[in-house]
Amino acid sequence: MGIDVRRAMPADAAGIARVQVATWRSTYRGLIPDAYLDAMEEEPRARWWQDVIARDAGDDGSSFVVVAVDGDGVPPGGGAGEGDGGGAGWEAGGAGYSEGSRERGAAAQEDGSRSAEPGRRGGATRKGDAPVETRGQVVGFAAAGPERSGHPEFRGELGAIYVLKEYQGRGVGRRLVAAVVRELLGRGHGSMLVWVLAQNPYRRFYESLGGVLVRSRTIEIGGVKLEEWGYGWPDLEGLLRRVEGQGG
């Protein structure tokens, strides 16, 4: 069946949380204290993601989530792939749509596959649409919405993007980015910002998509101070053309 990219449903929350915890642990060992990573739990994150998905009103003030689902449910044999790391961390318990300001940086992994279909221009499935049965295994996801700091130039924000290590190198990351960009454009956001840990080598993924370093800041995760870089795209129409052209 292959990998499908679509808007998330509340029933996907447990799979999203599983991907989040696994990817943080595989990406941030050596950057974030082991005690912090080992203490991460899936269940509270699943509840939080379920609430985020359910509260999405489909407007320019709401956050949303898209998922990559392997319909076969069988991981591939491997492939290191390229990766990208770090949106604003959606960790459990916090204000806005970021589960906790102390946990910034998403373990976003890139994988090369086909272009995304969820977020058709003008938005994807809204509340009240016919329910869709969930099948397969969530292997990656991305979360986005309005930019949270009030930046004068960037209206949208990619808050998180994660792909399981086994699925890297298959274009899943680009498909998720394309889906997010379509959805942001459909909600009236023509630009986008993402925050990445400066020490995360996967930040090169954003650079490969034309992201421009526009800001930096210091954050704290697990008692450790870390530098974070903000990459921006002032023109999401251009980013969409670029990511679709590279998606393969």
C-alpha positions in Angstrom: 0.0 0.0 0.0 2.9 2.4 0.6 3.0 5.5 2.7 0.1 7.9 2.8 0.3 11.5 4.1 -2.9 13.0 5.4 -4.5 15.2 8.1 -4.3 13.6 11.5 -7.4 12.3 13.4 -7.8 11.9 17.1 -7.3 8.2 16.7 -3.8 8.8 15.4 -2.7 10.4 18.7 -1.1 7.3 20.2 1.0 6.7 17.1 2.0 10.3 17.0 3.2 10.1 20.6 5.1 7.0 19.9 6.9 8.6 17.0 7.7 11.7 19.0 9.3 9.8 21.9 11.2 7.4 19.7 12.6 10.2 17.5 13.6 12.5 20.4 15.6 9.6 21.9 17.3 8.6 18.7 18.1 12.2 17.7 19.0 14.1 20.9 21.2 11.6 22.7 24.3 13.6 23.5 22.5 17.0 23.2 19.8 16.6 25.9 20.4 14.7 29.2 19.7 11.0 29.1 17.6 11.3 32.2 15.3 13.7 30.5 14.9 11.5 27.4 14.5 8.3 29.3 11.7 9.9 31.4 9.6 10.8 28.3 6.3 9.0 28.3 3.9 8.3 25.4 0.6 8.3 27.2 0.4 12.0 28.4 1.7 13.1 25.0 -1.0 11.0 23.3 -3.7 12.7 25.3 -2.2 16.1 24.5 -2.0 15.4 20.7 -5.6 14.1 20.7 -6.7 17.4 22.2 -4.7 19.4 19.7 -6.2 17.5 16.8 -9.7 17.7 18.2 -9.5 21.5 18.7 -8.4 22.3 15.1 -11.1 24.5 13.8 -9.5 24.8 10.3 -9.0 28.5 10.5 -5.9 30.8 10.6 -5.8 30.7 14.4 -5.7 27.0 14.8 -2.8 24.5 14.8 -3.0 21.3 12.9 -1.2 18.0 12.5 -0.5 15.8 9.4 0.7 12.2 9.6 2.6 9.8 7.4 1.1 6.3 7.7 2.6 3.1 6.4 -0.4 1.1 5.2 1.5 -2.1 5.3 2.7 -1.5 8.8 6.1 -3.2 8.1 9.2 -1.0 8.4 11.7 -1.0 5.5 15.1 -2.7 5.8 16.8 0.6 6.7 18.4 3.6 4.9 20.1 6.3 6.8 18.6 9.0 4.7 19.0 12.6 5.2 17.3 14.2 8.2 16.2 17.5 9.5 15.8 18.5 13.0 14.0 20.9 15.2 10.8 22.7 15.1 9.4 24.2 18.3 9.1 21.4 20.7 5.6 20.1 21.2 6.2 18.5 24.6 3.5 17.7 27.1 1.9 20.4 29.1 2.2 24.1 28.2 0.7 27.1 26.7 -0.4 27.8 23.1 -0.1 24.9 20.8 3.5 24.0 21.9 3.1 21.4 24.7 5.8 23.2 26.7 8.1 26.0 26.0 11.0 24.3 27.7 11.1 21.5 25.2 11.9 23.2 21.9 13.3 21.5 18.9 11.7 18.7 17.0 13.5 15.6 15.7 12.5 16.1 12.1 13.8 13.5 9.8 13.7 13.8 6.0 13.1 10.9 3.7 12.6 11.1 -0.1 9.3 9.9 -1.5 6.3 11.2 -3.5 4.6 14.6 -3.1 2.0 15.0 -0.4 -1.7 15.0 -0.8 -3.3 15.9 2.6 -3.6 19.6 2.8 -5.0 20.2 -0.6 -5.1 24.0 -1.2 -7.9 25.5 0.9 -7.5 22.9 3.6 -8.1 19.2 4.2 -10.8 17.4 6.1 -12.7 19.6 8.6 -14.8 18.8 11.6 -18.2 17.5 10.5 -16.8 15.6 7.5 -17.4 11.9 7.3 -15.2 10.0 9.7 -12.3 8.0 8.2 -11.1 4.7 9.5 -7.5 4.7 10.6 -5.3 2.0 9.2 -1.6 1.3 9.2 1.2 2.6 11.4 2.0 6.2 12.0 5.7 6.6 11.0 6.0 10.4 10.9 4.1 13.6 11.5 4.3 17.3 11.4 2.5 20.0 13.4 2.1 23.6 12.4 -0.1 26.7 12.9 0.2 30.4 13.4 3.6 31.8 14.3 3.6 32.1 18.1 6.0 35.0 18.9 4.4 37.7 16.9 7.2 38.0 14.4 6.3 40.8 11.9 7.4 38.9 8.8 6.5 35.3 9.3 2.8 34.3 9.8 3.0 30.5 10.0 5.2 28.2 12.0 6.3 24.6 11.5 6.2 23.5 15.2 7.4 20.0 14.8 8.3 17.4 12.2 9.4 13.8 13.1 10.0 10.7 11.0 11.0 7.3 12.5 14.6 6.4 11.7 13.6 3.3 9.8 11.7 5.4 7.3 14.3 8.1 6.7 15.6 8.4 3.1 12.2 7.8 1.5 10.9 11.4 1.0 8.5 11.3 4.0 10.0 14.5 5.4 9.5 16.4 2.2 6.0 15.1 1.8 5.1 16.2 5.3 6.6 19.7 4.6 4.6 20.0 1.4 1.4 19.0 3.3 2.1 21.6 6.0 2.8 24.3 3.4 -0.4 23.6 1.5 -2.4 23.7 4.7 -0.8 27.0 5.8 -1.5 28.6 2.5 -5.1 27.4 2.6 -5.4 29.1 6.0 -4.0 32.4 4.7 -0.4 32.1 5.9 2.0 33.0 3.2 5.2 32.7 5.2 6.7 30.3 7.7 9.3 30.0 10.5 10.8 27.0 12.2 13.1 26.7 15.2 16.0 24.2 15.1 18.6 23.3 17.7 21.9 24.8 16.5 23.8 21.5 17.2 21.3 19.4 15.4 22.9 18.3 12.1 19.4 17.7 10.6 19.0 21.5 10.3 20.6 21.1 6.9 17.3 19.8 5.7 15.8 23.2 6.1 18.8 24.9 4.4 18.4 22.5 1.5 14.8 23.8 1.1 15.9 27.4 1.0 15.3 28.3 4.7 17.1 31.5 5.7 18.6 31.9 9.2 16.8 34.9 10.6 17.0 34.6 14.4 18.7 32.8 17.3 17.8 32.4 20.9 18.8 30.4 24.0 16.4 27.8 25.5 16.6 25.3 28.3 15.7 21.6 28.1 16.3 19.2 31.0 18.4 21.8 32.8 20.7 22.4 29.9 20.9 25.7 28.0 20.9 25.2 24.2 21.1 27.6 21.3 18.2 27.5 18.8 18.2 28.9 15.3 15.1 30.2 13.5 14.9 29.5 9.7 12.3 31.4 7.7 10.6 31.3 4.3 8.9 34.6 3.4 7.3 33.0 0.3 5.5 29.7 0.9 4.3 29.5 -2.7 8.0 29.3 -3.7 8.8 26.8 -1.0 5.9 24.6 -2.2 7.3 24.6 -5.8 10.7 23.8 -4.5 9.7 20.9 -2.2 7.4 19.4 -4.8 10.2 19.6 -7.4 12.6 17.7 -5.0 10.0 15.2 -3.7 10.6 12.6 -6.5 
